[in-house]
Amino acid sequence: MSYLTKNYRQIILITALLGTLVGCAITKDVQLPKPELPAGFRGETDKDTLGIAMLPWKSFFTDKVLQVMIDSTLKKNFDMQVALKNIESAHLLVRQSKWNNLPVVSLNATGNTSNPSNYSLNGMTASQFLGANHIEDYSLGASLTWEADVWGKIRNSNKAVLAAYLQSDEARKALQTDLIISVSKGYYNLLMLDQQRRVAVANMALNDSTLRITNVQYKMGQATYLAVQQAEAQRLAVAELIPQLEKEIILQENALHVLAGELPGIQLGRTVLHEIKFPEQLSTGVPIDMVRRRPDVRSRELDLVIANAKVGISKAQMYPALRITAAGGVGALKASDWFNIPGALFGTVGGTILQPLLQHKELGTQYKIAAIEREKTIVAFQKTVLGAVGEVSDAIVKIEKLKQQQYITAQRVNTLQQATANANTLFVNGMANYLEVITAQVNVLQSELDLASVRRQELSAIADLYRSLGGGVE
């Protein structure tokens, strides 16, 4: 048995012995604590486990114009395009990580010539043995380097890469649901502005009528010029409101276009505010389903996967590393002798076990910091879950109270509309003065504007409930 063969066998034996340790866990993964969740949102147990979040967004937002706007936004929004590119990049890293367990192989070819001094040892040797005053050296070979994943460092690195890829998809889902809700809220705001403009235009007609009657009474000596001025001022106040609302309508249309990655333009053919319908009872499902669906909660879970992997990597840095190196090929003083086999063949193989001893406690500190970061991810997860439950509760309260507010406001509008009609009749017959008519018109205008605003707030709260429950992430 040659000395070289004996060395090869010793290296193989060491590799086999350490290979039995591959996959050994030097740290235990910490599991997420079971989140503390209520039996139902706001103390009520929902018997319907299939909440509204289970509905695809097109089944929840049924307005056709809104559906087209959302669909266009999800396809053209620039942030969404960046999110998709991030997923592509993360996927490439996952595919690359599958090669981490394989050795690194390099191919190299070298050729050089040197002209040593005739009075140097190399010069005299070359002249004596080679019959030339220069020395040539050519080689062609391959080298291999492989590190055994004894302590799971590579495996944990791969886990972290995969979790980062999954996080990029959760980020895409979070962006998608945010875009859906942003478009829906913008659309509802647009419908509110449309409704408020119609209210202002209708009130403008009432003020015109009041001003005409006041002018007639003034000419007949039944009213003062002050009454004419007050009626004119009220008409101008309403007239001023119309361009203000038209400005807000155009700005909201532009905002929706920009959100969809389009040039600003005019939105046509939209519905009216009171035609937007949702079920009276909005099922929230069970809290645990909300936790499983929300992208931000899922992302915090993946944070722990990454943190566990980093703890494992930092711990593995403190243990011996086994590296196997090998090189082989052909070499000769003349390129023509490359293929003079086996004489031109060369080969080396080696194994190294590297054990860190003293590095200013850097490795130990890195491990402790990684463990602390892991504990922080658990706290962040608990905070995210609590925040998610709070968002659902807030949305439920808003919807409930806004429904009540809308009912009361609608009654106030109805009463004031009747009061305005009565005031106008009495004014025509000389049984009410101009101040009573103007006051009635001002009150009904504000009440109708408020009613549109409350309805928009309710629709926005419904959209928030859908998002907070994890809807729109399919």
C-alpha positions as CSV (number, residue, x, y, z in Angstrom):
1,M,0.0,0.0,0.0
2,S,1.5,3.3,-1.1
3,Y,1.8,6.3,1.3
4,L,-0.6,8.4,-0.9
5,T,-3.2,5.6,-0.9
6,K,-3.0,5.3,2.8
7,N,-3.5,9.1,3.2
8,Y,-6.6,8.9,0.9
9,R,-8.1,6.2,3.0
10,Q,-7.5,8.1,6.2
11,I,-9.2,11.2,4.8
12,I,-12.2,9.1,3.6
13,L,-12.4,7.5,7.1
14,I,-12.5,10.9,8.8
15,T,-15.1,12.1,6.3
16,A,-17.3,9.1,7.0
17,L,-17.0,9.5,10.7
18,L,-17.9,13.2,10.6
19,G,-20.5,12.5,8.0
20,T,-22.5,10.5,10.5
21,L,-22.9,13.8,12.4
22,V,-24.4,15.6,9.4
23,G,-27.9,16.7,10.2
24,C,-27.3,16.6,13.9
25,A,-29.1,19.5,15.5
26,I,-26.9,21.6,17.8
27,T,-29.8,24.0,18.6
28,K,-33.5,23.4,19.0
29,D,-35.9,25.5,17.1
30,V,-38.2,27.6,19.2
31,Q,-41.9,27.3,18.3
32,L,-44.3,30.2,18.2
33,P,-46.5,30.4,21.3
34,K,-50.1,29.7,20.8
35,P,-51.7,33.1,20.3
36,E,-54.2,34.3,22.9
37,L,-57.4,34.8,21.0
38,P,-61.0,35.4,22.0
39,A,-63.7,32.9,21.3
40,G,-65.2,35.5,19.0
41,F,-64.7,39.1,18.1
42,R,-66.0,41.6,20.6
43,G,-67.2,38.8,22.9
44,E,-69.6,37.3,20.4
45,T,-69.1,33.8,19.1
46,D,-69.7,33.7,15.3
47,K,-71.5,30.5,14.5
48,D,-70.6,30.9,10.8
49,T,-67.0,29.7,10.6
50,L,-66.8,30.8,6.9
51,G,-66.4,34.5,7.4
52,I,-66.4,37.2,4.7
53,A,-62.6,36.9,4.4
54,M,-63.1,33.5,2.7
55,L,-64.9,35.3,-0.2
56,P,-62.8,36.3,-3.3
57,W,-62.7,40.0,-3.6
58,K,-64.9,40.0,-6.7
59,S,-67.6,38.2,-4.7
60,F,-67.3,40.7,-1.9
61,F,-67.0,43.9,-3.9
62,T,-69.8,43.3,-6.4
63,D,-70.0,46.8,-8.1
64,K,-68.9,46.2,-11.7
65,V,-67.1,49.6,-12.1
66,L,-65.2,49.0,-8.9
67,Q,-64.2,45.5,-10.0
68,V,-62.8,46.8,-13.3
69,M,-60.8,49.5,-11.3
70,I,-59.4,47.0,-8.8
71,D,-58.5,44.5,-11.5
72,S,-56.7,47.2,-13.5
73,T,-54.8,48.3,-10.4
74,L,-53.6,44.8,-9.5
75,K,-52.2,44.4,-13.0
76,K,-50.7,47.8,-13.5
77,N,-49.8,49.2,-10.1
78,F,-46.0,49.9,-10.0
79,D,-45.6,48.7,-6.4
80,M,-47.3,45.4,-7.3
81,Q,-44.9,45.0,-10.3
82,V,-41.9,45.6,-7.9
83,A,-43.4,43.0,-5.5
84,L,-43.6,40.4,-8.3
85,K,-40.0,41.1,-9.3
86,N,-39.0,40.6,-5.6
87,I,-40.6,37.2,-5.7
88,E,-38.7,36.3,-8.8
89,S,-35.4,37.3,-7.2
90,A,-36.2,35.3,-4.0
91,H,-37.2,32.3,-6.1
92,L,-33.8,32.4,-7.9
93,L,-32.1,32.4,-4.5
94,V,-34.1,29.4,-3.4
95,R,-33.1,27.5,-6.6
96,Q,-29.4,28.5,-6.0
97,S,-29.5,27.3,-2.4
98,K,-30.2,23.8,-3.6
99,W,-26.6,23.7,-4.8
100,N,-25.1,24.6,-1.5
101,N,-24.5,21.0,-0.5
102,L,-22.5,20.3,-3.6
103,P,-18.7,20.9,-3.8
104,V,-17.2,24.0,-5.6
105,V,-15.4,22.9,-8.7
106,S,-13.0,25.1,-10.7
107,L,-11.2,24.5,-13.9
108,N,-7.9,26.2,-14.5
109,A,-5.2,26.3,-17.2
110,T,-1.9,28.0,-16.7
111,G,1.1,28.6,-18.9
112,N,4.2,30.6,-18.1
113,T,7.8,31.0,-19.2
114,S,10.7,32.6,-17.3
115,N,14.2,33.7,-18.2
116,P,16.4,33.3,-15.1
117,S,19.9,34.8,-14.9
118,N,22.5,32.7,-16.4
119,Y,24.4,33.0,-13.1
120,S,21.5,32.0,-11.0
121,L,20.8,28.4,-9.8
122,N,17.7,28.2,-12.0
123,G,19.6,29.6,-15.0
124,M,22.5,27.1,-14.6
125,T,20.1,24.2,-14.0
126,A,18.0,25.1,-17.1
127,S,21.0,25.4,-19.2
128,Q,22.5,22.1,-18.0
129,F,19.4,19.9,-18.0
130,L,17.1,21.5,-20.5
131,G,19.6,22.9,-22.9
132,A,17.8,26.2,-22.9
133,N,18.1,29.6,-21.2
134,H,14.4,29.8,-20.2
135,I,12.0,27.6,-18.3
136,E,8.5,26.8,-19.5
137,D,5.7,25.4,-17.3
138,Y,2.1,24.4,-18.4
139,S,-0.7,22.8,-16.5
140,L,-4.4,22.0,-17.0
141,G,-6.5,20.8,-14.1
142,A,-9.5,21.0,-11.9
143,S,-9.9,21.8,-8.2
144,L,-12.6,20.8,-5.8
145,T,-13.6,22.2,-2.4
146,W,-16.3,20.8,-0.2
147,E,-17.4,21.6,3.3
148,A,-19.4,18.9,5.1
149,D,-22.6,20.2,6.6
150,V,-21.8,18.6,10.0
151,W,-23.6,21.0,12.2
152,G,-26.4,22.0,9.9
153,K,-25.0,25.4,8.9
154,I,-25.9,25.0,5.2
155,R,-29.2,23.4,6.0
156,N,-30.1,26.4,8.2
157,S,-29.0,28.8,5.5
158,N,-31.3,27.1,3.0
159,K,-34.2,27.3,5.5
160,A,-33.6,31.0,5.8
161,V,-33.6,31.5,2.1
162,L,-36.8,29.6,1.7
163,A,-38.5,31.5,4.4
164,A,-37.4,34.8,2.8
165,Y,-38.9,33.6,-0.5
166,L,-42.2,32.8,1.3
167,Q,-42.1,36.2,3.0
168,S,-41.8,37.9,-0.4
169,D,-45.0,36.2,-1.4
170,E,-46.7,37.3,1.8
171,A,-45.6,40.9,1.1
172,R,-47.2,40.5,-2.3
173,K,-50.4,39.4,-0.7
174,A,-50.4,42.2,1.9
175,L,-49.8,44.7,-1.0
176,Q,-52.7,43.2,-3.0
177,T,-55.2,43.5,-0.2
178,D,-54.0,47.0,0.6
179,L,-54.5,48.0,-3.0
180,I,-58.0,46.4,-3.1
181,I,-59.0,48.4,0.0
182,S,-57.4,51.6,-1.2
183,V,-59.2,51.5,-4.5
184,S,-62.5,50.6,-2.9
185,K,-62.2,53.5,-0.4
186,G,-61.2,55.9,-3.1
187,Y,-64.2,54.8,-5.2
188,Y,-66.6,55.2,-2.3
189,N,-65.1,58.7,-1.6
190,L,-65.7,59.5,-5.3
191,L,-69.3,58.4,-5.0
192,M,-69.8,60.5,-1.9
193,L,-68.4,63.6,-3.7
194,D,-70.8,62.9,-6.6
195,Q,-73.7,62.7,-4.2
196,Q,-72.6,65.8,-2.4
197,R,-72.4,67.7,-5.7
198,R,-75.9,66.6,-6.6
199,V,-77.1,67.9,-3.2
200,A,-75.4,71.2,-3.7
201,V,-76.9,71.6,-7.2
202,A,-80.4,70.8,-5.9
203,N,-80.0,73.2,-3.0
204,M,-78.7,75.8,-5.5
205,A,-82.1,75.6,-7.2
206,L,-83.9,76.2,-3.9
207,N,-81.8,79.2,-3.3
208,D,-82.5,80.6,-6.7
209,S,-86.2,80.3,-6.1
210,T,-85.9,82.0,-2.7
211,L,-83.8,84.8,-4.2
212,R,-86.4,85.4,-7.0
213,I,-89.3,85.5,-4.5
214,T,-87.3,87.9,-2.2
215,N,-86.6,90.2,-5.1
216,V,-90.3,90.3,-6.0
217,Q,-91.3,91.0,-2.4
218,Y,-88.6,93.8,-2.3
219,K,-90.0,95.4,-5.4
220,M,-93.5,95.2,-3.9
221,G,-92.3,96.7,-0.6
222,Q,-92.9,93.6,1.4
223,A,-89.2,92.8,2.1
224,T,-86.1,94.9,2.8
225,Y,-83.0,95.0,0.6
226,L,-81.2,93.3,3.5
227,A,-83.4,90.2,2.8
228,V,-82.3,90.3,-0.8
229,Q,-78.6,90.5,0.2
230,Q,-79.0,87.6,2.7
231,A,-80.7,85.4,0.1
232,E,-78.0,86.3,-2.5
233,A,-75.2,85.5,0.0
234,Q,-76.7,82.1,0.8
235,R,-77.0,81.4,-2.9
236,L,-73.3,82.3,-3.4
237,A,-72.3,80.1,-0.5
238,V,-73.9,77.1,-2.2
239,A,-72.5,78.1,-5.6
240,E,-69.0,78.2,-4.0
241,L,-69.4,74.7,-2.8
242,I,-70.0,73.2,-6.3
243,P,-66.6,74.0,-7.8
244,Q,-64.9,72.9,-4.6
245,L,-66.6,69.5,-4.8
246,E,-65.8,69.3,-8.6
247,K,-62.2,69.9,-7.7
248,E,-62.2,67.1,-5.1
249,I,-63.9,64.8,-7.7
250,I,-61.2,65.4,-10.3
251,L,-58.4,64.9,-7.7
252,Q,-59.9,61.6,-6.5
253,E,-60.2,60.4,-10.1
254,N,-56.6,61.3,-10.7
255,A,-55.5,59.5,-7.5
256,L,-57.3,56.3,-8.6
257,H,-55.7,56.5,-12.1
258,V,-52.2,56.9,-10.6
259,L,-52.8,54.0,-8.2
260,A,-53.7,51.9,-11.3
261,G,-50.5,53.0,-13.0
262,E,-52.5,55.0,-15.6
263,L,-52.4,58.6,-16.8
264,P,-55.0,60.8,-15.1
265,G,-58.3,60.8,-16.9
266,I,-62.1,60.9,-16.4
267,Q,-63.9,58.0,-14.7
268,L,-67.3,57.5,-16.5
269,G,-70.3,55.3,-15.9
270,R,-70.0,54.8,-12.1
271,T,-72.9,54.0,-9.9
272,V,-74.4,56.2,-7.2
273,L,-73.7,56.0,-3.5
274,H,-76.9,54.5,-2.2
275,E,-76.8,51.7,-4.7
276,I,-73.7,50.1,-3.1
277,K,-75.0,47.1,-1.1
278,F,-73.5,44.7,1.4
279,P,-75.2,42.0,3.5
280,E,-76.8,43.3,6.7
281,Q,-74.9,40.7,8.7
282,L,-71.2,40.5,7.9
283,S,-69.8,37.2,9.3
284,T,-66.4,37.5,10.8
285,G,-65.7,33.8,11.2
286,V,-63.4,32.6,14.0
287,P,-60.3,34.5,15.1
288,I,-57.9,31.6,14.4
289,D,-58.8,31.7,10.7
290,M,-58.0,35.4,10.7
291,V,-54.6,34.7,12.1
292,R,-53.9,32.1,9.5
293,R,-55.0,34.3,6.6
294,R,-53.4,37.6,7.4
295,P,-50.2,38.2,5.4
296,D,-48.6,40.3,8.2
297,V,-49.1,37.5,10.8
298,R,-47.8,34.9,8.4
299,S,-44.8,37.1,7.7
300,R,-44.0,37.3,11.5
301,E,-44.2,33.5,11.6
302,L,-41.6,33.2,8.9
303,D,-39.5,35.7,10.8
304,L,-39.2,33.1,13.5
305,V,-38.1,30.5,10.9
306,I,-35.4,32.8,9.8
307,A,-34.4,33.7,13.4
308,N,-34.2,29.9,14.3
309,A,-32.0,29.4,11.2
310,K,-29.7,32.3,12.2
311,V,-29.3,30.9,15.7
312,G,-28.3,27.5,14.2
313,I,-25.8,29.1,11.8
314,S,-24.2,31.2,14.5
315,K,-24.0,28.2,16.8
316,A,-22.4,26.1,14.0
317,Q,-19.7,28.7,13.6
318,M,-18.4,27.8,17.0
319,Y,-17.9,24.1,16.1
320,P,-15.2,22.4,14.0
321,A,-15.6,22.8,10.2
322,L,-14.5,20.0,7.9
323,R,-13.3,20.9,4.5
324,I,-12.1,18.5,1.8
325,T,-10.0,19.8,-1.0
326,A,-8.7,18.0,-4.1
327,A,-7.0,19.0,-7.3
328,G,-5.8,17.1,-10.4
329,G,-4.9,17.4,-14.0
330,V,-1.9,17.3,-16.3
331,G,1.3,19.4,-16.1
332,A,4.5,19.5,-18.1
333,L,7.4,21.7,-18.9
334,K,6.3,21.5,-22.5
335,A,2.6,21.7,-23.7
336,S,3.3,18.8,-26.1
337,D,3.9,16.6,-23.0
338,W,0.4,17.3,-21.6
339,F,-1.0,14.1,-23.0
340,N,2.0,11.9,-22.1
341,I,-0.2,9.9,-19.8
342,P,0.3,8.8,-17.0
343,G,3.6,10.7,-16.6
344,A,1.9,14.2,-17.0
345,L,-0.8,13.5,-14.4
346,F,-0.7,15.2,-11.0
347,G,-3.1,15.1,-8.1
348,T,-3.5,16.3,-4.5
349,V,-6.2,15.7,-1.9
350,G,-6.4,17.1,1.6
351,G,-8.8,17.4,4.5
352,T,-8.9,20.2,7.1
353,I,-10.6,20.4,10.4
354,L,-10.8,24.0,11.6
355,Q,-11.8,24.7,15.2
356,P,-12.2,28.4,16.3
357,L,-10.5,29.0,19.6
358,L,-10.1,32.6,20.4
359,Q,-11.8,35.3,18.3
360,H,-12.4,38.0,20.9
361,K,-15.6,36.2,21.9
362,E,-17.1,37.3,18.6
363,L,-18.7,34.0,17.8
364,G,-20.2,33.6,21.3
365,T,-21.6,37.2,21.2
366,Q,-23.1,36.6,17.7
367,Y,-24.8,33.5,19.0
368,K,-26.3,35.3,22.0
369,I,-27.4,38.2,19.8
370,A,-29.1,35.8,17.4
371,A,-30.9,34.2,20.3
372,I,-32.1,37.6,21.5
373,E,-33.3,38.5,18.0
374,R,-35.2,35.2,18.0
375,E,-37.0,36.2,21.2
376,K,-37.8,39.6,19.7
377,T,-39.5,37.9,16.7
378,I,-41.8,36.1,19.2
379,V,-42.7,39.4,20.8
380,A,-43.3,40.9,17.3
381,F,-45.6,38.0,16.4
382,Q,-47.7,38.4,19.6
383,K,-47.9,42.2,19.0
384,T,-49.0,41.6,15.4
385,V,-51.7,39.1,16.4
386,L,-53.0,41.5,19.1
387,G,-53.0,44.4,16.6
388,A,-55.0,42.2,14.1
389,V,-57.6,41.4,16.7
390,G,-57.8,45.1,17.6
391,E,-58.3,46.1,13.9
392,V,-61.2,43.7,13.5
393,S,-62.8,44.9,16.7
394,D,-62.4,48.5,15.6
395,A,-64.0,47.8,12.2
396,I,-67.0,46.0,13.8
397,V,-67.6,48.9,16.2
398,K,-67.3,51.5,13.4
399,I,-69.8,49.6,11.2
400,E,-72.3,49.1,14.1
401,K,-72.2,52.8,15.2
402,L,-72.1,54.2,11.7
403,K,-75.3,52.3,10.9
404,Q,-77.0,53.9,13.9
405,Q,-75.6,57.3,12.9
406,Q,-76.8,56.9,9.3
407,Y,-80.3,56.0,10.5
408,I,-80.5,59.1,12.7
409,T,-79.0,61.3,10.1
410,A,-81.5,60.1,7.5
411,Q,-84.3,60.9,9.9
412,R,-82.9,64.4,10.4
413,V,-82.7,64.9,6.6
414,N,-86.3,63.8,6.1
415,T,-87.5,66.1,8.9
416,L,-85.5,69.1,7.5
417,Q,-86.6,68.5,4.0
418,Q,-90.2,68.7,5.2
419,A,-89.4,71.8,7.2
420,T,-87.8,73.4,4.2
421,A,-90.8,72.7,2.0
422,N,-93.1,74.1,4.7
423,A,-90.9,77.2,5.2
424,N,-91.0,77.9,1.4
425,T,-94.8,77.6,1.4
426,L,-95.2,79.9,4.3
427,F,-92.7,82.4,2.8
428,V,-94.6,82.6,-0.5
429,N,-97.8,83.2,1.5
430,G,-96.1,85.9,3.6
431,M,-96.3,83.8,6.8
432,A,-92.6,83.3,7.3
433,N,-89.6,85.6,6.9
434,Y,-86.5,85.1,4.8
435,L,-84.3,84.2,7.8
436,E,-86.5,81.1,8.5
437,V,-86.3,80.0,4.9
438,I,-82.5,80.5,4.7
439,T,-82.0,78.7,8.0
440,A,-84.1,75.8,6.8
441,Q,-82.1,75.6,3.6
442,V,-78.8,75.7,5.3
443,N,-79.8,73.0,7.7
444,V,-81.1,70.6,5.1
445,L,-78.0,71.2,2.9
446,Q,-75.6,70.3,5.7
447,S,-77.7,67.3,6.8
448,E,-77.7,65.9,3.3
449,L,-74.0,66.4,3.0
450,D,-73.5,64.7,6.3
451,L,-75.7,61.7,5.3
452,A,-73.4,61.1,2.2
453,S,-70.3,61.4,4.4
454,V,-71.7,58.9,7.0
455,R,-72.6,56.4,4.3
456,R,-69.1,56.7,2.8
457,Q,-67.6,56.1,6.3
458,E,-69.7,53.0,6.7
459,L,-68.6,51.5,3.4
460,S,-65.0,52.3,4.2
461,A,-65.4,50.5,7.6
462,I,-66.8,47.5,5.8
463,A,-63.8,47.4,3.5
464,D,-61.5,47.7,6.5
465,L,-63.3,44.7,8.1
466,Y,-62.7,42.6,5.0
467,R,-59.0,43.5,5.0
468,S,-58.5,43.1,8.8
469,L,-60.0,39.6,8.6
470,G,-57.5,38.6,5.9
471,G,-59.7,39.0,2.9
472,G,-58.5,39.7,-0.7
473,V,-55.2,37.6,-0.4
474,E,-56.1,34.8,-2.8
